[in-house]
Amino acid sequence: QRKNPFSNDDRLASRPVHTHRGDPTYGRPPEGSQTEQRGKDAHSHVGKEVEELCLIIRSTGEVGEDGHVSVTFGQLFETYVTISNKVVGILLRARKHGLVHFEGEMLWQGKDDDVIITLL
């Protein structure tokens, strides 16, 4: 539509044709758009799930000699799966933000039930 001489839509003509990797708006939705709002809402929702996961670890885990609360993945999975089926994804997000620690890249039900998850 930007190249259509018969188009009367000024919104399309005012936008830049292409953004480049160095541009701060590259890979981001337009400011004020519904897409941007949905992204913010999703980010907020995941943050709440991470907080809830940390609370569950604190309530079901045991305090170790170092003062940190720890729980096995198997125990956490059994407790948390009734709340959310995304326990591994939320754990990975919590680790990315430095809230929990566990060994390995990914945790698998059954195979990694004995892996210790530590609340930092």
N, C-alpha and C positions, 0 to 999 in steps of 0.2 A: 504494500500500500504506500510505502514511502516514495516509491518511484512512479506511482500512478498519477499522471497529471490531472486526472478527472476526480481524484479523491479530495473531498472537502474536509477531511479529518485533520485538524491542526495538531492534535496531540501526537500523531505519528511523525509529522514533519519536524517537531521540536526536539524529539529524542535523538541522541547520537546514534549513528548507524552501527558502530561496533565499539566495544570496549576491549582494552588490551590488558594483559596480565599485570602490568605496573599500575593500572588504574585502581584506585581504592574501591570503586563500585563493581569491579570485575567479579563475577560469580555471586553477586548479591541481588536480591529482588529490589525493585524500585522502592524508595522510601515512602512510607505511608500506604503501601499497597496491602491488599488482603494477604498476599503471600508472605510478606514480611511479618504481619501480625500472627499468622499461623505458625511461623517459625519461632517467634518469641513465646507463644503459648506452649508449643511443644518443648522448648528448652525449659520453661518453668515447670512443666509437668514432670519431666525427667529429673529435675533437681529435687522435687518433692519425693519422688520414688527413691532417690539416693539417700535422702534424709531418713525416710522410713526404713530402708534397709539397715542403715547404721543403728537406728534405735532397736531393731530386731536383733542385730548382732550383740548389742549391749545387754539386752534383756535375756537372751538365750545362752550367751557365751560365758566363759569363766575368766576371771582375772588371773593373769599369769604372774610369775616372779618379777617381770619387768614392769608391771603395772598396766599393761595393755590387755584389753579383752580379746579373747580368741575363741573361735568356734570352728568345727570341721565343716567342710563343704557339704557333706552328707546331711548333717544335722540342720544346717542353714537351709539347704534345699527343701528338706521335708517341712520345715516351718514356713518358709517364705513362699513356696509354690502354691499354697492355698490362697495367698494374697495376690501374687502376680506370677505369670508364667514366663517372665522375662528376667529371672534372677541372674543368669550369667551376664546378660547385657548390662544390667544395672551394676553388677559387681565390677565389670570392666570400666564402666564410667566412673565409679567410685575410686577405683585404683588410679585412673587417669588424673583425678583431682587430688590424689594424695591422701584419701581418707581411709583406705584399707590397703593391706599388703597380702599377697599370696604368690606362691611359686608357680611358674608356668605361664604360657601365653593364653591358654583357654582351659576351662574346666568342663569336664564331661561327667554326667550323672553315672554313678556306678564305678567308673574307672578312677575318678578323683575324689571319692567320698572321704578319704582320709587326709586330704590337703587342708592345712590349717590356714584360716583366714583371720588376720589380725586387724583389729580396729585401731587406727592411728589417731 
